Amino acid sequence: MPSSQKYVDLPPAKKDALKRLSYIEGHLAGIRRMVEEDKYCVDVLKQTFAVRRAIQKLESKLLEGHLHSCVIEGVRDGREDEVLGELMELYSLADKG
């Protein structure tokens, strides 16, 4: 699905993604406060690790939704090369992390 297309997935998946994003945003705000209040570095780092795990879980859920909807739709529409190119791009971006 080109980046100009919408996030097309089942409503529960979108709701879950937004819920996870709200959690991540709140957690980041808490980390900011911890840094501003000069909290112990190890405690701050534990919280950053938790945010990283939450982002990874969000990415996993988004990818799962994409594979079960957009990729299948793209293959059915005869856009296998486009779909494969997008997946390879995602793989390349993930591999850089």
VEXBA-460301 format. One record per residue (C-alpha): residue in one letter; x, y, z. Coordinates in pm, 1 decimal. Example, Ala and Ser with C-alpha at 12.3 -4.5 7.8 and 13.67 -1.06 7.14 Angstrom:
BEGIN
@r a&px 1230.0&py -450.0&pz 780.0
@r s&px 1367.0&py -106.0&pz 714.0
//
This chain:
BEGIN
@r m&px 0.0&py 0.0&pz 0.0
@r p&px 163.5&py 328.2&pz -105.4
@r s&px 215.1&py 582.4&pz 170.4
@r s&px -55.6&py 799.9&pz 12.4
@r q&px -320.1&py 538.5&pz 93.2
@r k&px -508.3&py 527.1&pz 420.7
@r y&px -452.7&py 291.3&pz 709.3
@r v&px -717.1&py 39.6&pz 609.7
@r d&px -773.3&py -224.2&pz 870.4
@r l&px -1044.1&py -355.9&pz 1091.5
@r p&px -1174.0&py -94.4&pz 1340.0
@r p&px -1063.0&py -296.4&pz 1647.8
@r a&px -703.9&py -294.8&pz 1518.6
@r k&px -712.8&py 81.4&pz 1467.6
@r k&px -859.5&py 129.2&pz 1814.9
@r d&px -584.7&py -91.8&pz 1960.9
@r a&px -314.0&py 105.2&pz 1776.8
@r l&px -449.6&py 435.7&pz 1906.9
@r k&px -468.1&py 294.9&pz 2260.1
@r r&px -106.5&py 179.7&pz 2239.3
@r l&px 0.9&py 520.3&pz 2106.3
@r s&px -173.8&py 696.8&pz 2394.8
@r y&px 7.7&py 469.5&pz 2639.2
@r i&px 341.8&py 543.5&pz 2471.2
@r e&px 277.3&py 918.6&pz 2472.1
@r g&px 187.2&py 911.9&pz 2840.6
@r h&px 489.8&py 702.5&pz 2923.0
@r l&px 718.6&py 942.8&pz 2734.2
@r a&px 570.8&py 1237.1&pz 2925.0
@r g&px 650.0&py 1052.7&pz 3247.5
@r i&px 1007.9&py 995.4&pz 3136.0
@r r&px 1041.7&py 1365.2&pz 3053.8
@r r&px 927.2&py 1449.7&pz 3406.6
@r m&px 1175.0&py 1201.2&pz 3551.1
@r v&px 1460.5&py 1366.3&pz 3360.9
@r e&px 1344.2&py 1715.7&pz 3460.1
@r e&px 1331.5&py 1603.0&pz 3823.4
@r d&px 1679.8&py 1448.3&pz 3802.9
@r k&px 1558.5&py 1097.3&pz 3882.1
@r y&px 1811.0&py 814.9&pz 3906.7
@r c&px 1945.3&py 722.4&pz 3562.4
@r v&px 1876.3&py 351.2&pz 3602.0
@r d&px 1510.7&py 424.0&pz 3680.3
@r v&px 1483.1&py 647.4&pz 3372.8
@r l&px 1647.0&py 384.6&pz 3154.2
@r k&px 1408.9&py 116.0&pz 3277.4
@r q&px 1123.1&py 334.9&pz 3160.8
@r t&px 1283.7&py 400.6&pz 2821.2
@r f&px 1321.6&py 25.3&pz 2774.4
@r a&px 950.6&py -15.7&pz 2852.3
@r v&px 865.1&py 244.2&pz 2586.7
@r r&px 1087.1&py 68.9&pz 2334.9
@r r&px 907.8&py -259.9&pz 2401.5
@r a&px 571.1&py -85.7&pz 2365.4
@r i&px 677.1&py 61.9&pz 2030.3
@r q&px 799.9&py -277.8&pz 1912.5
@r k&px 465.0&py -431.6&pz 2008.8
@r l&px 283.4&py -153.9&pz 1820.9
@r e&px 499.6&py -216.2&pz 1514.4
@r s&px 428.6&py -586.8&pz 1535.4
@r k&px 53.8&py -530.1&pz 1553.9
@r l&px 61.7&py -280.4&pz 1265.0
@r l&px 264.1&py -518.7&pz 1050.4
@r e&px 32.1&py -806.1&pz 1134.1
@r g&px -267.7&py -597.6&pz 1029.4
@r h&px -91.5&py -491.6&pz 711.2
@r l&px -6.9&py -850.0&pz 619.0
@r h&px -361.2&py -969.4&pz 681.4
@r s&px -528.6&py -688.7&pz 489.0
@r c&px -325.0&py -468.1&pz 257.3
@r v&px -79.2&py -734.1&pz 141.7
@r i&px -351.8&py -986.9&pz 66.4
@r e&px -552.2&py -719.7&pz -114.5
@r g&px -246.0&py -613.3&pz -314.6
@r v&px -171.3&py -969.0&pz -424.3
@r r&px -535.0&py -1023.7&pz -522.5
@r d&px -520.0&py -702.5&pz -727.7
@r g&px -207.6&py -822.4&pz -910.1
@r r&px 32.2&py -580.2&pz -739.3
@r e&px 271.8&py -845.9&pz -610.3
@r d&px 586.4&py -652.3&pz -708.4
@r e&px 465.1&py -336.1&pz -536.4
@r v&px 367.6&py -524.3&pz -220.8
@r l&px 697.3&py -712.8&pz -214.4
@r g&px 888.4&py -386.7&pz -263.1
@r e&px 712.0&py -230.3&pz 33.9
@r l&px 784.8&py -531.5&pz 252.5
@r m&px 1150.2&py -528.0&pz 148.0
@r e&px 1168.0&py -156.7&pz 233.2
@r l&px 1022.0&py -227.3&pz 578.3
@r y&px 1267.3&py -512.0&pz 629.3
@r s&px 1555.0&py -283.6&pz 531.5
@r l&px 1440.2&py -12.3&pz 773.1
@r a&px 1397.3&py -263.5&pz 1055.8
@r d&px 1739.5&py -412.4&pz 985.2
@r k&px 1904.3&py -71.2&pz 1037.1
@r g&px 1774.8&py -54.8&pz 1394.8
//
